């Protein structure tokens, strides 16, 4: 009985992987670079997104004070509540993968 409660509580905290979302506003881009010995990640706010984002899309984002342009490949979307994280890789250490966090963010075809 204790195991079932633990599994249910853990599942409630984990986001769902979804195929598509509708961002309700701009996102926050985290861009990571891997060096030989270490890695660094920088955060950029106010990232404009299209009205619908789906796994398999390639989104052109502009960021930084000198307006860099980057084609962001959408490999995975994690959705939880009214938030989502759009990842550039399907697997790996999510702390070191390029991602865009969005809130509010709604599942396509389902109430968010």
Z-matrix of the N, CA and C atoms (Angstrom, degrees):
N
C 1 1.440
C 2 1.529 1 110.04
N 3 1.330 2 118.13 1 -39.36
C 4 1.462 3 122.17 2 179.22
C 5 1.526 4 110.48 3 -65.77
N 6 1.326 5 117.81 4 -37.77
C 7 1.459 6 122.00 5 179.34
C 8 1.526 7 110.50 6 -62.26
N 9 1.309 8 118.01 7 -42.99
C 10 1.467 9 121.63 8 -179.85
C 11 1.526 10 110.43 9 -62.24
N 12 1.313 11 118.07 10 -40.65
C 13 1.465 12 121.45 11 179.45
C 14 1.522 13 110.71 12 -65.94
N 15 1.336 14 117.69 13 -39.08
C 16 1.456 15 121.97 14 178.82
C 17 1.520 16 110.98 15 -66.41
N 18 1.321 17 117.48 16 -44.52
C 19 1.459 18 121.39 17 179.78
C 20 1.524 19 109.98 18 -63.20
N 21 1.326 20 117.91 19 -43.69
C 22 1.460 21 121.76 20 -179.96
C 23 1.516 22 110.83 21 -64.26
N 24 1.319 23 118.34 22 -43.47
C 25 1.468 24 121.35 23 179.50
C 26 1.523 25 110.81 24 -64.34
N 27 1.322 26 117.87 25 -40.25
C 28 1.462 27 121.33 26 178.43
C 29 1.519 28 110.52 27 -65.83
N 30 1.324 29 117.61 28 -44.48
C 31 1.457 30 121.52 29 179.87
C 32 1.522 31 111.20 30 -62.42
N 33 1.320 32 117.62 31 -34.29
C 34 1.464 33 121.19 32 -179.96
C 35 1.524 34 111.38 33 -67.29
N 36 1.328 35 118.40 34 -27.72
C 37 1.468 36 121.97 35 -178.85
C 38 1.525 37 112.63 36 -86.10
N 39 1.331 38 118.01 37 -21.75
C 40 1.460 39 121.18 38 -175.70
C 41 1.523 40 110.73 39 -84.32
N 42 1.331 41 117.18 40 139.71
C 43 1.457 42 119.64 41 177.85
C 44 1.523 43 111.53 42 -74.15
N 45 1.328 44 115.68 43 158.41
C 46 1.460 45 121.96 44 175.71
C 47 1.516 46 108.90 45 -91.41
N 48 1.323 47 116.69 46 140.26
C 49 1.460 48 120.51 47 171.06
C 50 1.521 49 106.62 48 -82.28
N 51 1.330 50 116.12 49 130.33
C 52 1.458 51 121.41 50 -178.91
C 53 1.518 52 109.27 51 -126.89
N 54 1.322 53 116.44 52 162.56
C 55 1.463 54 121.33 53 -178.33
C 56 1.522 55 113.08 54 -86.10
N 57 1.358 56 117.66 55 -29.67
C 58 1.466 57 119.92 56 -177.16
C 59 1.522 58 110.72 57 -154.94
N 60 1.326 59 115.39 58 150.79
C 61 1.463 60 122.49 59 178.09
C 62 1.527 61 109.79 60 -139.23
N 63 1.328 62 114.38 61 163.15
C 64 1.461 63 122.41 62 172.26
C 65 1.519 64 107.21 63 -117.33
N 66 1.338 65 117.88 64 105.93
C 67 1.463 66 120.32 65 178.08
C 68 1.526 67 110.23 66 -63.83
N 69 1.326 68 115.83 67 137.96
C 70 1.459 69 120.88 68 179.19
C 71 1.512 70 112.79 69 -95.91
N 72 1.316 71 116.99 70 9.33
C 73 1.456 72 121.71 71 -179.78
C 74 1.515 73 109.88 72 175.22
N 75 1.327 74 116.27 73 -170.32
C 76 1.466 75 119.28 74 -179.79
C 77 1.521 76 111.58 75 -70.02
N 78 1.324 77 115.35 76 162.73
C 79 1.454 78 120.94 77 -179.07
C 80 1.517 79 112.18 78 -111.08
N 81 1.317 80 114.59 79 175.14
C 82 1.468 81 123.02 80 175.50
C 83 1.526 82 106.63 81 -117.29
N 84 1.331 83 115.86 82 113.63
C 85 1.462 84 122.12 83 -178.90
C 86 1.522 85 109.80 84 -87.62
N 87 1.321 86 116.20 85 131.09
C 88 1.461 87 122.07 86 169.74
C 89 1.520 88 106.30 87 -112.59
N 90 1.318 89 116.23 88 114.54
C 91 1.474 90 123.26 89 -176.94
C 92 1.525 91 107.75 90 -109.05
N 93 1.327 92 116.83 91 121.60
C 94 1.464 93 121.66 92 -177.37
C 95 1.522 94 110.77 93 -110.83
N 96 1.321 95 114.45 94 145.82
C 97 1.470 96 121.37 95 175.47
C 98 1.520 97 107.71 96 -127.16
N 99 1.306 98 115.18 97 134.08
C 100 1.460 99 120.51 98 178.46
C 101 1.525 100 109.35 99 -101.70
N 102 1.309 101 116.02 100 122.24
C 103 1.458 102 122.87 101 176.26
C 104 1.519 103 107.52 102 -99.70
N 105 1.295 104 118.71 103 176.15
C 106 1.462 105 121.26 104 -179.23
C 107 1.524 106 112.78 105 -60.40
N 108 1.311 107 117.00 106 -41.91
C 109 1.461 108 120.92 107 -174.49
C 110 1.524 109 112.67 108 -103.52
N 111 1.309 110 118.21 109 -29.88
C 112 1.456 111 121.53 110 -175.48
C 113 1.525 112 109.86 111 -144.86
N 114 1.312 113 114.95 112 177.52
C 115 1.459 114 120.08 113 174.88
C 116 1.519 115 108.54 114 -133.43
N 117 1.329 116 115.62 115 155.16
C 118 1.463 117 120.93 116 177.80
C 119 1.524 118 108.64 117 -132.38
N 120 1.316 119 115.29 118 149.18
C 121 1.455 120 121.24 119 176.76
C 122 1.522 121 108.44 120 -129.69
N 123 1.322 122 116.27 121 137.70
C 124 1.458 123 122.47 122 176.71
C 125 1.518 124 108.53 123 -120.78
N 126 1.323 125 115.54 124 148.23
C 127 1.454 126 122.12 125 -177.77
C 128 1.520 127 110.01 126 -111.71
N 129 1.328 128 115.62 127 136.68
C 130 1.467 129 122.58 128 179.56
C 131 1.526 130 108.54 129 -129.30
N 132 1.321 131 116.42 130 129.43
C 133 1.459 132 122.51 131 -176.30
C 134 1.526 133 111.02 132 -96.55
N 135 1.319 134 115.89 133 169.26
C 136 1.474 135 124.03 134 173.74
C 137 1.529 136 112.73 135 62.01
N 138 1.332 137 117.03 136 43.94
C 139 1.460 138 121.91 137 179.06
C 140 1.531 139 108.45 138 -84.54
N 141 1.320 140 116.38 139 117.22
C 142 1.467 141 120.78 140 178.59
C 143 1.514 142 109.49 141 -74.46
N 144 1.325 143 114.85 142 135.93
C 145 1.463 144 121.57 143 -178.10
C 146 1.525 145 110.07 144 -125.18
N 147 1.324 146 116.84 145 155.23
C 148 1.464 147 119.49 146 175.61
C 149 1.532 148 110.16 147 -68.49
N 150 1.335 149 118.26 148 164.71
C 151 1.470 150 120.68 149 -177.96
C 152 1.528 151 113.83 150 -66.46
N 153 1.326 152 117.71 151 -19.54
C 154 1.466 153 121.69 152 178.21
C 155 1.521 154 108.25 153 -140.29
N 156 1.331 155 116.53 154 134.25
C 157 1.464 156 122.40 155 178.71
C 158 1.526 157 107.30 156 -126.87
N 159 1.339 158 116.47 157 131.24
C 160 1.462 159 121.04 158 -178.89
C 161 1.530 160 110.28 159 -130.96
N 162 1.329 161 115.28 160 153.82
C 163 1.459 162 120.85 161 174.42
C 164 1.530 163 107.65 162 -58.54
N 165 1.327 164 116.22 163 132.69
C 166 1.456 165 121.82 164 -177.74
C 167 1.520 166 112.99 165 101.26
N 168 1.341 167 116.96 166 -16.58
C 169 1.470 168 120.46 167 177.12
C 170 1.518 169 110.75 168 -69.69
N 171 1.313 170 115.81 169 160.40
C 172 1.466 171 123.20 170 169.83
C 173 1.532 172 105.33 171 -125.39
N 174 1.326 173 116.45 172 111.04
C 175 1.464 174 122.25 173 -175.34
C 176 1.523 175 109.03 174 -99.60
N 177 1.315 176 117.04 175 132.24
C 178 1.460 177 120.21 176 173.62
C 179 1.519 178 107.65 177 -88.78
N 180 1.342 179 116.32 178 119.32
C 181 1.462 180 121.08 179 178.70
C 182 1.528 181 109.42 180 -116.92
N 183 1.310 182 115.10 181 149.32
C 184 1.462 183 121.59 182 176.82
C 185 1.519 184 107.13 183 -119.01
N 186 1.331 185 116.00 184 136.33
C 187 1.462 186 119.44 185 -175.50
C 188 1.516 187 110.56 186 -152.81
N 189 1.320 188 115.40 187 165.72
C 190 1.458 189 122.19 188 175.29
C 191 1.517 190 112.66 189 86.22
N 192 1.311 191 114.98 190 163.11
C 193 1.459 192 120.70 191 -178.39
C 194 1.523 193 112.24 192 -70.53
N 195 1.327 194 118.01 193 -24.66
C 196 1.462 195 120.94 194 177.15
C 197 1.533 196 111.22 195 -104.74
N 198 1.332 197 117.01 196 25.64
C 199 1.458 198 125.52 197 175.77
C 200 1.531 199 114.75 198 42.55
N 201 1.305 200 115.39 199 76.40
C 202 1.461 201 120.81 200 172.58
C 203 1.524 202 108.01 201 -83.89
N 204 1.317 203 116.65 202 150.49
C 205 1.452 204 121.65 203 177.94
C 206 1.525 205 108.50 204 -116.16
N 207 1.329 206 116.21 205 137.27
C 208 1.457 207 122.02 206 -175.06
C 209 1.523 208 108.48 207 -141.48
N 210 1.308 209 116.69 208 132.91
C 211 1.460 210 120.75 209 173.73
C 212 1.519 211 107.60 210 -90.36
N 213 1.314 212 115.62 211 111.67
C 214 1.455 213 123.63 212 -174.81
C 215 1.528 214 108.81 213 -95.39
N 216 1.352 215 117.67 214 114.36
C 217 1.469 216 120.06 215 178.11
C 218 1.536 217 110.01 216 -81.49
N 219 1.312 218 117.69 217 126.75
C 220 1.468 219 121.35 218 -179.36
C 221 1.524 220 108.29 219 -88.81
N 222 1.342 221 115.81 220 107.21
C 223 1.463 222 121.06 221 -177.94
C 224 1.527 223 112.49 222 -103.24
N 225 1.343 224 116.33 223 -27.00
C 226 1.473 225 120.07 224 -178.52
C 227 1.511 226 108.60 225 -157.26
N 228 1.322 227 116.25 226 145.27
C 229 1.465 228 121.69 227 175.57
C 230 1.517 229 107.64 228 -127.84
N 231 1.335 230 116.16 229 122.42
C 232 1.461 231 122.06 230 175.91
C 233 1.526 232 107.52 231 -105.55
N 234 1.331 233 116.50 232 129.27
C 235 1.461 234 121.67 233 -176.66
C 236 1.521 235 109.59 234 -123.19
N 237 1.329 236 115.94 235 134.22
C 238 1.464 237 120.51 236 176.50
C 239 1.514 238 108.25 237 -147.25
N 240 1.299 239 116.10 238 120.44
C 241 1.458 240 120.38 239 -179.14
C 242 1.518 241 110.50 240 61.19
N 243 1.330 242 116.60 241 -120.90
C 244 1.470 243 121.44 242 178.43
C 245 1.524 244 111.19 243 -106.59
N 246 1.320 245 117.15 244 19.26
C 247 1.466 246 122.25 245 -178.64
C 248 1.521 247 109.79 246 -120.25
N 249 1.336 248 115.76 247 152.69
C 250 1.456 249 118.91 248 171.52
C 251 1.522 250 109.68 249 -145.94
N 252 1.309 251 114.48 250 156.60
C 253 1.462 252 122.24 251 174.37
C 254 1.521 253 106.23 252 -124.63
N 255 1.324 254 114.85 253 126.87
C 256 1.459 255 122.06 254 -179.00
C 257 1.527 256 106.30 255 -105.86
N 258 1.327 257 117.55 256 118.85
C 259 1.460 258 122.49 257 -173.19
C 260 1.527 259 111.70 258 -105.79
N 261 1.336 260 116.05 259 146.73
C 262 1.470 261 121.51 260 178.41
C 263 1.522 262 112.66 261 -84.66
N 264 1.338 263 117.11 262 -11.62
C 265 1.464 264 122.42 263 177.49
C 266 1.515 265 108.50 264 -133.25
N 267 1.322 266 117.08 265 146.64
C 268 1.461 267 120.92 266 -177.44
C 269 1.522 268 112.70 267 -75.65
N 270 1.330 269 117.15 268 -32.59
C 271 1.464 270 121.66 269 -177.03
C 272 1.518 271 109.48 270 -130.44
N 273 1.314 272 115.59 271 168.85
C 274 1.461 273 120.86 272 175.64
C 275 1.516 274 111.91 273 118.16
N 276 1.300 275 115.33 274 -176.98
C 277 1.463 276 122.94 275 -179.76
C 278 1.523 277 108.75 276 -74.45
N 279 1.327 278 117.02 277 106.99
C 280 1.457 279 120.15 278 -175.04
C 281 1.524 280 112.97 279 -64.08
N 282 1.316 281 117.97 280 -12.29
C 283 1.468 282 120.77 281 174.72
C 284 1.531 283 111.38 282 -75.91
N 285 1.337 284 118.03 283 -19.50
C 286 1.465 285 122.29 284 -175.91
C 287 1.531 286 113.18 285 -116.63
N 288 1.322 287 117.56 286 11.45
C 289 1.457 288 122.02 287 -179.43
C 290 1.528 289 108.58 288 -105.66
N 291 1.331 290 116.62 289 140.89
C 292 1.460 291 120.21 290 174.13
C 293 1.526 292 108.04 291 -59.74
N 294 1.345 293 115.59 292 135.88
C 295 1.460 294 119.53 293 -179.19
C 296 1.525 295 110.36 294 -151.63
N 297 1.307 296 115.41 295 160.60
C 298 1.454 297 122.41 296 175.04
C 299 1.523 298 106.79 297 -126.25
N 300 1.337 299 116.73 298 119.63
C 301 1.457 300 122.12 299 175.91
C 302 1.520 301 108.47 300 -94.86
N 303 1.328 302 115.87 301 136.63
C 304 1.458 303 120.75 302 -177.23
C 305 1.525 304 110.05 303 -135.68
N 306 1.330 305 115.97 304 135.61
C 307 1.461 306 122.02 305 172.73
C 308 1.527 307 107.81 306 -149.84
N 309 1.297 308 119.46 307 128.29
C 310 1.457 309 124.95 308 -2.98
C 311 1.525 310 111.38 309 -77.72
N 312 1.320 311 113.60 310 159.97
C 313 1.457 312 121.26 311 -178.47
C 314 1.525 313 106.65 312 -148.02
N 315 1.315 314 116.67 313 132.81
C 316 1.451 315 120.82 314 -173.09
C 317 1.521 316 111.78 315 -120.66
N 318 1.334 317 116.40 316 139.45
C 319 1.463 318 121.80 317 173.46
C 320 1.511 319 109.15 318 -63.11
N 321 1.300 320 117.39 319 140.74
C 322 1.459 321 120.60 320 174.39
C 323 1.510 322 108.27 321 -76.18
N 324 1.332 323 115.95 322 127.56
C 325 1.450 324 120.74 323 176.26
C 326 1.516 325 115.18 324 86.20
N 327 1.349 326 117.51 325 -3.26
C 328 1.457 327 120.28 326 179.32
C 329 1.519 328 108.58 327 -135.11
N 330 1.305 329 116.33 328 153.60
C 331 1.460 330 120.86 329 174.84
C 332 1.521 331 108.00 330 -66.31
N 333 1.329 332 118.46 331 136.39
C 334 1.453 333 122.01 332 -174.75
C 335 1.442 334 115.47 333 -88.88
